[in-house]
Amino acid sequence: MKKILITGFGSIAGSKGNALGKMLTKLEGLKLQGGIIATCELPAERFEAIKILISAIEEEQPYFVITLEENNTIKIITTETLAKNTETFSLLDRILDHESDIKIEDDGPDEYFTKLPVHAIQKVLKERGIESKISETSLNSLCNQVSYGIHHFLRDTDIVYGYIHIPFFSGRNCCLNSNNTMFFALTLMLQTMIKNKENLIVSGSLSELINSGM
């Protein structure tokens, strides 16, 4: 049985409540067809987040690792495909007299691309009427630093890592304005990762999928 480690930031600046943290609790231990989910909540601190995530990877020894982050600038699920070896700080980081555009890892490549089955994920979500997109641009600040750092840590392993932005699913502007809808979307994505097939067809209601282990 393949283990998927789902990590996410419990509280991001500007967010209301801790909806993602509650979602991680709901996902913890969930069994899917051929897989089981473990979760880990991350602090919204660039270096501390990587340390905790690496510790969770070493403990869980997963097949896939996913980092989820709520983002109030998007309205649909966005799967990121690229992380660059560039540490770009923003005003929100409150770091004075810092260098900009320095390397995250001196011995690392310029960029890492995710090996997640992103096109299969997009296909399944679209079939179920859930909007999503694949982003081919690099992330910024905390997102890019965590994504690149974990890709670099896993570079000599078979563990597949991916970074996925999700809208604030409790917000008014989110098309996934229901916890059940977001939960359904996430389980579809995770099951697709386990199957890793472009032609995966998923059918049935949310309760049917979860109760049957999808």
C-alpha positions as CSV (number, residue, x, y, z in Angstrom):
1,M,0.0,0.0,0.0
2,K,1.5,3.4,-1.1
3,K,1.7,6.1,1.5
4,I,1.0,9.7,0.5
5,L,2.3,12.4,2.9
6,I,0.1,15.5,2.7
7,T,1.6,18.6,4.2
8,G,0.1,22.1,4.5
9,F,0.4,25.4,6.2
10,G,-2.0,25.7,9.1
11,S,-2.0,29.5,9.1
12,I,-0.9,31.9,6.4
13,A,-0.8,35.6,6.8
14,G,-4.1,37.1,5.7
15,S,-6.0,33.8,6.2
16,K,-9.1,33.5,8.4
17,G,-9.2,30.5,10.7
18,N,-7.4,27.3,10.0
19,A,-9.5,25.5,7.4
20,L,-6.5,23.7,5.8
21,G,-5.3,22.5,9.2
22,K,-8.8,21.0,9.8
23,M,-8.7,19.4,6.3
24,L,-5.4,17.7,7.1
25,T,-7.0,16.3,10.3
26,K,-9.8,15.0,8.2
27,L,-7.4,13.4,5.7
28,E,-5.2,11.8,8.3
29,G,-5.3,8.0,8.1
30,L,-7.8,8.0,5.2
31,K,-7.5,4.8,3.1
32,L,-7.8,4.9,-0.6
33,Q,-7.5,2.1,-3.1
34,G,-3.9,1.1,-3.0
35,G,-2.9,3.9,-0.6
36,I,-3.1,5.5,2.8
37,I,-2.7,9.2,3.8
38,A,-0.4,10.6,6.5
39,T,-0.5,14.4,7.2
40,C,1.8,17.0,8.7
41,E,1.0,20.6,9.4
42,L,3.8,23.1,8.6
43,P,4.6,26.5,10.2
44,A,4.5,29.4,7.8
45,E,8.2,30.0,8.3
46,R,10.6,29.3,5.3
47,F,13.4,27.4,7.0
48,E,11.4,25.8,9.8
49,A,8.8,24.5,7.3
50,I,11.5,22.6,5.4
51,K,13.0,21.1,8.6
52,I,9.7,19.8,9.8
53,L,8.7,18.5,6.3
54,I,12.0,16.6,6.0
55,S,11.5,15.1,9.4
56,A,8.1,13.9,8.4
57,I,9.4,12.4,5.2
58,E,12.1,10.5,7.1
59,E,9.5,9.2,9.5
60,E,6.8,8.3,7.1
61,Q,8.9,7.1,4.1
62,P,6.1,8.0,1.6
63,Y,5.7,7.2,-2.1
64,F,4.4,10.8,-2.8
65,V,4.8,14.0,-0.8
66,I,2.4,16.9,-1.4
67,T,2.4,20.4,0.0
68,L,-0.9,22.3,0.0
69,E,-1.1,26.0,0.4
70,E,-4.2,28.2,0.5
71,N,-3.8,31.3,-1.7
72,N,-6.3,34.2,-1.7
73,T,-5.2,35.4,-5.2
74,I,-6.5,32.3,-7.0
75,K,-10.0,30.9,-7.5
76,I,-9.1,27.4,-8.7
77,I,-6.8,24.5,-7.8
78,T,-3.3,25.2,-9.3
79,T,-0.7,22.5,-9.6
80,E,2.8,24.0,-9.7
81,T,5.3,22.3,-12.0
82,L,8.5,24.4,-11.5
83,A,10.7,25.5,-8.6
84,K,13.7,27.7,-9.2
85,N,17.0,27.9,-7.4
86,T,16.5,31.5,-6.6
87,E,15.7,33.0,-3.2
88,T,13.5,36.0,-3.8
89,F,12.4,37.7,-0.7
90,S,9.3,39.9,-0.5
91,L,8.4,42.7,1.8
92,L,6.2,40.3,3.8
93,D,9.4,38.4,4.8
94,R,10.5,41.4,6.9
95,I,14.2,40.7,6.3
96,L,16.3,43.8,6.3
97,D,19.5,44.4,4.2
98,H,19.1,41.0,2.5
99,E,20.5,40.0,-0.8
100,S,17.9,39.3,-3.5
101,D,17.9,36.5,-6.1
102,I,20.5,34.5,-4.3
103,K,20.7,30.7,-4.7
104,I,18.7,28.4,-2.4
105,E,21.2,25.6,-2.8
106,D,24.7,26.4,-4.0
107,D,25.2,22.9,-5.5
108,G,21.7,22.6,-6.9
109,P,20.4,22.9,-10.5
110,D,18.7,26.0,-11.7
111,E,15.3,24.4,-11.4
112,Y,13.3,21.3,-10.5
113,F,10.2,20.1,-12.3
114,T,7.6,18.1,-10.5
115,K,7.1,14.4,-11.5
116,L,3.5,14.4,-10.4
117,P,1.0,13.1,-13.0
118,V,-0.3,16.6,-13.4
119,H,-2.1,16.0,-16.7
120,A,-3.9,13.0,-15.3
121,I,-4.9,15.0,-12.2
122,Q,-6.3,17.8,-14.4
123,K,-8.2,15.4,-16.6
124,V,-10.0,13.7,-13.6
125,L,-10.9,17.0,-12.0
126,K,-12.3,18.4,-15.3
127,E,-14.4,15.2,-15.7
128,R,-15.9,15.9,-12.3
129,G,-16.6,19.6,-13.1
130,I,-13.8,20.9,-10.8
131,E,-11.8,23.8,-12.2
132,S,-8.0,23.5,-12.1
133,K,-4.9,24.5,-14.0
134,I,-1.3,23.6,-14.3
135,S,1.1,26.4,-13.6
136,E,4.4,26.5,-15.5
137,T,5.8,29.6,-13.8
138,S,8.1,29.5,-10.7
139,L,6.7,30.2,-7.3
140,N,7.7,33.1,-5.1
141,S,9.1,33.5,-1.5
142,L,8.0,30.8,0.9
143,C,6.3,28.6,-1.7
144,N,9.4,28.4,-4.0
145,Q,11.8,28.0,-1.1
146,V,9.9,25.1,0.3
147,S,9.3,23.5,-3.1
148,Y,12.9,23.8,-4.3
149,G,14.3,22.7,-0.9
150,I,12.2,19.5,-0.8
151,H,12.8,18.7,-4.4
152,H,16.5,19.0,-3.7
153,F,16.3,16.9,-0.6
154,L,14.5,14.1,-2.6
155,R,16.7,14.4,-5.7
156,D,18.4,11.0,-5.3
157,T,15.2,9.1,-4.2
158,D,12.2,7.7,-5.9
159,I,9.8,9.8,-3.8
160,V,7.7,12.1,-6.0
161,Y,7.0,15.6,-4.7
162,G,4.5,18.3,-5.7
163,Y,3.3,21.7,-4.6
164,I,-0.3,22.6,-5.0
165,H,-2.0,25.9,-4.4
166,I,-5.7,25.8,-3.5
167,P,-8.1,28.8,-3.1
168,F,-9.3,29.8,0.4
169,F,-12.2,27.3,0.3
170,S,-14.1,29.1,3.0
171,G,-13.9,32.4,1.1
172,R,-16.6,34.0,-1.0
173,N,-14.5,34.0,-4.2
174,C,-13.7,30.3,-4.1
175,C,-15.5,28.0,-6.6
176,L,-14.9,25.3,-4.1
177,N,-16.9,27.0,-1.3
178,S,-17.7,23.8,0.5
179,N,-15.4,21.7,2.7
180,N,-17.0,18.6,1.3
181,T,-16.2,19.8,-2.3
182,M,-12.6,20.5,-1.4
183,F,-12.3,17.2,0.4
184,F,-13.7,15.4,-2.7
185,A,-11.3,17.3,-5.0
186,L,-8.3,16.4,-2.9
187,T,-9.2,12.7,-2.7
188,L,-9.7,12.6,-6.4
189,M,-6.2,14.1,-6.9
190,L,-4.6,11.7,-4.4
191,Q,-6.3,8.6,-5.9
192,T,-5.1,9.8,-9.4
193,M,-1.5,10.0,-8.0
194,I,-1.7,6.4,-6.7
195,K,-3.1,5.1,-10.0
196,N,-0.8,7.3,-12.1
197,K,-2.7,6.7,-15.3
198,E,-3.7,9.3,-17.8
199,N,-6.9,7.4,-18.6
200,L,-8.2,7.0,-15.1
201,I,-12.0,7.2,-14.8
202,V,-13.5,7.9,-11.4
203,S,-17.2,7.6,-10.9
204,G,-19.6,7.6,-7.9
205,S,-20.7,10.0,-5.2
206,L,-18.3,11.3,-2.5
207,S,-19.7,9.0,0.1
208,E,-19.6,6.0,-2.3
209,L,-15.9,6.7,-3.1
210,I,-14.8,7.2,0.5
211,N,-16.8,4.3,1.9
212,S,-15.5,1.9,-0.8
213,G,-12.0,3.2,-0.6
214,M,-12.3,4.6,-4.1
